[in-house]
Structure formats: C-alpha cells, structure tokens
Amino acid sequence: MKWRFLDLSTTDPAFNLAAEEYVFSELSRDYAYFMLWQNRSSVIIGRHQNTAAEVNETFIREKGIKVVRRLSGGGAVYHDLGNLNFTFIRDETSSRLDLGIFCEPVAAALRELGAPAEVNGRNDITVGGCKISGNAQYVREGRVMHHGTLLFSADLGVAAQALRPSARKLRSKGVASVRSRMATLKEYLPKDTTLQDFKQLLLDKLFAGQAMEHYEWSEADLSAIEKLRLERYDTPRWNYGQSPPCDMNFVDYIPLCGTVEVRLSVRRGLIGKAEFLGDFFTHKDLAPLCAAFIGQTPNEEGFRTALEQADPSEFIGGLSREALLGLLLS
C-alpha cells in the first residue's frame, strides 16, 4: 500500500474537517493517506448528536470556542492546541466499522514512546484507565476514514466545562456522549518532549519501514476545500441544523414577573414550536412572541434574533429581553 502524508498548517476546525472530506472523496484511491492536524479551541460534534445536548452553550460562547460537526459518528470531543489529531484514509474490503485496525497501531506506537497505552472499549485509547484518545470512523463505498484525538497537553479543565451541558431540561433523540476520565500524554513522555517532537516521533513509529510520500496541496485543492468549508462546515445549518429532534425546557422565577417556563420543540436544528407558561401576567396574546422563535437556531444567535423581532415586555409583565435571554442561556 502506497501512503501519502498530508500536513495541515491551519488550526481552523471547519477548514480541517473540510480537508478530511476532500481527501476522502476527491483524491486518488491509488493511495492511502495519513494526516496530522490541530484545531484551535473547539468542540467537534458527532454526526448523529444533538449539539445543544452536548455543549455548555454559555461557556463556549464566553470562551469563543467553535462548534463543528464531523462526518463520522461517535461522541463530542474537545480540541485545542495541546491536542494532536490524526486521520487515516484508505480503501477497505469490509463495510463494517472496525476501529481496532487503526487504534492498535497508534497504541503500539505510544507504548514505544513510553506511554503504557491500550485500546479499551469500542473506540478509546487509555493510559492508566484514563482516556487519552477518542476515535471515530466514517465508511462509504469501500473507503474508510478513521480519525482520532491525542491529548498531549490539552486543557482538561476547559474540556470538562465545554462538554458539560447546562442544567436545562432537554429530551433529545440524539446519541449522547459517554463521559470518561481523561489524562494527557505529556506526563508519560520524556520531560522535555514538545508537541512537535511528539508529532515527528509518532509519524516515525507508525510508518517505520514503510514508504511515505509527502503530498503538497495544490491551489485547486485548497480552493475546493475552502468552498466545502463555506458551504458546509462553517454553517449553522450543518453544525446545528443536522441535530436530531429534541424538546428543550427552561424555567425560573424572575423578579417582578413571576415563574416563567419556556418550552421549545426543535426539529432539524431549528425551533418549530415555542410555548410560554407560568404565573406571570400578560399584556396581550402571546402568539406573536412565540412566532418570533419559529425557524431560529436554539442558541444565543437564534434567541437574540427572535428577541429583536418581539420584545417580551410588550407581552409579559416584568419580562425584559435581558431577563428572558438570561433564562434561555442558563
């Protein structure tokens, strides 16, 4: 099997995921491909997950953490510049997912580097019982894309908060992530090992004795990837609109107003129905206020757009835009 290595210099998660799809779909199948890449602070959502059920919307908004959906299934993962991502793309005779084919060589390479890694469960690589790598696959037309994370020195405190949904009541039909204890690889490697050192060492161990050709991106490649980024991976339609159906409930006592409960029914990532309930007093029929939420994304951007169209204080006594937005983002 002839291998080509592709290095990605950008840390834009939307571009990098677009690059994966481009290599998978467009580059010659006469070769197998291996990619190493990094993302700036971001949450990468599995194909069949409900975005709202996986992230702490308030926290990621405050920290400027980007959310991008990938092609493969599995759970949500946190990326930052202390995380190294790898991707294998090649033809496979089997149409079934087999993550061990790719996880085992990575674990073996890590053991050679001094980290006692082992493949655990369905798609994790662990050290000392703690997760240091999450993996996922996408299979189509005899082609497999296997990608994974390697937590070299990632900020696990930020990861834990970003991947912790708020306490809102949410009933989702999406596939929920399984939370695991996490660790970083750096503590198991020689003291002065940098991430760049680790990147080269991993490449050397994985492909020892194998011919590896370095692939140079052409202008046509980069242009096609950028087009895919703009049309899919950097759009709310893909990152939120692909979410399975869910029902979201928000309830709290608001001074000068009373108890307010907001119920949102979300389909295809957009609000299809909104209801306001509680012991508040109304100035007029709530239908226009409810209608303002229809068709919006269930996140801060969508909520703000709705509240620009309808001022809640005109419908519900004592309920300001700021108070309602605070409830919806709690």
Helices and strands as residue ranges (DSSP letters): E 3-7, H 13-26, E 32-37, E 42-45, H 51-54, H 57-63, E 66-69, E 77-79, E 83-91, H 100-112, E 117-120, E 124-127, E 130-140, E 143-151, H 156-162, E 169-172, G 185-188, H 195-206, E 212-214, H 219-228, I 229-233, H 236-239, E 246-254, E 258-267, E 270-278, H 287-293, H 300-309, G 312-314, H 321-328
